Amino acid sequence: MKFFITGIEGFVGHYLAQELLNNGHQVGGSFIDVPAASDLIDKFKLYQVDLRRPEQIDKALKDFCPQAIFHLAAQSSPALSFKKPQETFEINLIGTVNLLESLRAANDKCRLILVSSCEVYGATDSDKPLSEEQSYNPISPYASSKVFQEITCLQYFRTYGLETLVIRPFPHTGPGQPYSFALPSFARQIAGIEKGRREPVITVGNLAARRDISDVRDVVRAYRLLAEKGHPGEIYNVSSGQAVSMEEALSLMLKMSTVSIKTETDQSLLRPADVPLLWGDPSKLKAETGWNPSFLLKDTLESLLDYWRKQD
């Protein structure tokens, strides 16, 4: 198949592009305002696209003619969304509407796989894994933008018959994830301390939060399987089915360190509102695709730490 990935230059986009290529698919994609990574240029057909510019979307899709699109491009930071709510909605919601309208105007049989977020569930009183039937309860502008993304994509399925389906990934990490996210931030700080470049103290945010954490390589495999086997109009969790506290995850990484390290809470890293527990039920994904995770959390965190140890 011919797949197009919006946001191909991002952390997950890189891994997804390679997963599709490894399984015999053709791949193209879009980046926005930075040169596409050199490791992608020779492998894939790339387009500079700002989703807020419909004419750029139209031009890229008409040239590449994809059979399916993974829509990853987004303002993806809940923390940043509190500071830039307008920009978050412009990119995430209006950009998605522009993409949908481009597909509708083209009148081609092209499947759209929206990569949403488990953040749409927000804070719940459930102490069990969340299924796709759980109601929305967003507590950040980012999460709200994702809710409206989902509703709009499914509306285009019901109204216009566009083959849209929604994926809700739970937290995932791996080598290459930016250190603006918690786990790579921990890994980067540990690596810096081991090299003698930092004091032996890690600054942290809310360590009490419990998260269902997957390896990015397992996640992109789930994306590919859902593109091949998922059903339009449906929503799918992508999660490990296990939840750990951020304190437990950090503890695992500290045990891998070659030096003794203390932790210190940085108030600036605390969100105005945070979700105590994000724990997903992947039963639907497993039943319809046969997917199962391949990586243990310990191995994922070890590979993340090793990645940062190799950085300058």
N, C-alpha and C positions, 0 to 999 in steps of 0.2 A: 504494500500500500504506500501511498504518498502522504506523509504526515507533515504538517506545518506546526511549529511550536512558537507561540508568542512568548517573548522573554527567553529566547534560547540561550542568551549569554549569561543568564543567572545560574545560581548554584544548582538548582534542581534541573533547569533546562539543559545544562551540560550533561548531567547523568542520564536524563531521559533521551537526549539525542543519541548518545552512545548505545543505550539499551535498544532503541529502535533499529539503529544501524546494525548492531550485532545479530538482530533477528531478521535481517533481510529486507527491511523497509527503506524506502527513500525518505530523506529528511530535508526540510527547509525550515527557515525560521526568521524571526524578527528581533532586532535590538532597537534601543531607543536613542540614546544620546552619547554613547561611548563606542569607540571602535570595537567591533566584534572580536572576541578572543582569538588569538592566532591559531590555537589548536582546533578551532571550528572552521576557519576560513577555507581550508583545503578539502574539507569533508562535506560541507553542506552549502546549499544556496541560501544566502543571507540577504535580508532587506532591512533598511533603516525605516522603522515605522513608529510614529507616535499615535497611539490609539485614539487620541483626541482629535486626530486629523483623518477624517473618513477617506479622503482621496488617497492617502498613503496606504491605507488598508486595501482599498479597491485595487490599486496598482499591483501590490504584492500578490494578492490572491489570484488575480487574473493572469499574472505571469507564471505562478507556480502551479496553479490548478490542483490543490490538495484534495484528497479523498476524506481526510479527517484532520481536525485542528485540536491541539492541546492548548487551551488558553491559560497560560501561566503568568503572563505579564500583569503586574499589579504593584501598587504601593503595599508592601507586604509586612510592614512593621506596625503592630498594635501600639507600641510606645510612641512612634513617630506620628501616628494618626491623631493622637491627642493634641499634638502641636500643629499639625497640618490637616485638619479635617476636610477642608474644601478640596485640596489637592487629592486627598485620598478618594473622595467620591468622584471627582472628575476622571481620574485614571481608572478606578475600579468599576464604577457603574456606567458612566457615560462612555468610557472606552469599550465596555462590553456591548452596550446598545449599538455603538457604531459597527462593531464586528458582526453582530447579529443582522443588522440592516444590510451590510455588505453581502452576507450570505443569502439573505432573502432576495435581494435584488438580482444576484447571480443566478438564482433558481437552479443551482446545482445540487446534486445529492452528496452533500458533504456533512459528515458528522462533527459536532462540536462537543468536546469534552471539557467542561469547565472545572478547573481546579479551584475549589472553594477552600474552606477551612473549618476545622472543628471549633474555632472561636465563635461560630454562629450559635453554638449551644449555650455559651456563657455559663453563668453560675446556676447550678441546679441543686436540688436537695437530694439527688439520687446518690446512693453509695454503691451503685452497680454500673457496669459498662453501659455507655449510652448507645442506643440503637438509632437508626435513621428516622424513626418515628418521634423522637424527642422534639419537643417544641423549641422554637427559637427563643433566645434570651440574651441578645448581644449586650456587652457592657463597654465597648469601645467603638469609636468611629470606624475603625478597620472592620470589626465584626459586623457592624450595621451595613457597611458597604457590601460585604460578602453575602449577607442575607438578601439584599436587593438584587445582587448579581444572580443568585440562585433563582429567586422568584421570577426574574425577567427571562432567564434562559428557559425555564420550564413553561412560562407563558408562551414563548415563541414555539415551543413544541406543541402545546395544546391548540394554539391559534393558527399557526402557519404550517405545522407539520415538520418543522426543522428537527433534525435528529440531534437533540441536545441531551446530554446526561451530566450529572453532577457528581464530583468526587470530593469528599471531605477528608483530607488528610489530617491526622493527628501529628504532634510534633515529631520531626525527623531531623537527623543530623548525619554528619560524615565529613571526611576530608574535603576541605575547600569551602565549607560554610563560613560566611563572613563573621567576624568576631563581634558584630553588633548583636548577635544572638548569645544566649547565656552559656551554653555548653562550649562552643568554640572560644568564647571569652575566657572561660575557666582554663581551657587547654592552652591558650596563648599565654595567659599569665603564668601558668605552671612552667611552660617551656622557657619563658623569659627569666623566671627565678632560677631554674636549673642552670641557665647560662650565666648567671651572676649579674644580669642586667636590671633586676628588680629586687626590692626588699622581699623577704620571705613571707609576704602577706597577700592574700587574694581578696579583692573587693567583690562583694556579691550583692544581689538584690534579695528577693523573697525566696528563701530556701524551703519554706514550708509547702509551697505549691507542689501538687502531685501531678505528674504528666505521664501520658502513654507515649513512650519514645521509640521510634523505629529507625532503622538504618536507611539512608536515602536510596541505597541500591535495592533494598526490598521494596521501597515505595514506588520507584519508577517501574519496577517489574509489575507491580499491581496496576499501575496506570496503563501499561501496554496491554495487559490481559483484559482490562475493562474496555479499552478501545476495541479490542478484537471480539470480546464476548459479552460485554455489558449491554443493557437494554435502554434505548432512548426513553426519556421521561422519568428515569429512575435516579435515585441518590444512593451513593455507596460510601461507607466509612472505609478509610485505609488506616489501620492501626494494628498494634501488636497484640492488644487484648490484655496488656499488663500495665500497671501504673506504679511509678516510683516517685518519691519526693526528690526535688532538686538537691536537697541535702544528701540523699543517698547516692545520687548520680555523681555529685562532687566528691563524696567520700571514696567512691570507686576510683576516680581519677587521682585523688591524692595518694591512694595506696600504690599507684603505679609510678609515682614520682620518686626521684632519686634523692630528694631533700625533704626536710621537715618544713611544713608550711602552715600558717595560721590563716583564719578568715576574718574579714571585717565587713560589716554591712555599710553600703554606700546608699544614703537616702535618695540620691538622685537616680538610682537604678530602680526604685520602687514606682510602680504605676499608680495613677490616681485610683484605678480599680483593677483588681486582679481576680482571676478565677481560681478557687482553691483546688479544684480537681477536674482534669480533663482525661477521661478514660473511655476508650472506644470499644464497641463490639464489632469485630470484623466478620461475623458469621455470614452475612449476605455476600460479601466479597468472596469468601472462601467457597461458599456453596455454588456460586455462579461461575467461578473461574478456576477453582482448584488451588488458589494461591495460599501459601504459607510462608511466614518469615524464615529467612535463612541465617540471620545474624543475631547472636546474643548481644545484649546491651554492653556487656563488659568488652566484647571484641570491637564493637562500634566505637566506644569511648577510647579504647587503646589506639585504634587507627586514627582517630581524631587528634589525640595527643601526639602521636608520631608525626602526623602531618605538620603540626605547629613546631615541633622540634627541628624540622628540616627547613623551616623558613628563616630568612636572614633577620 
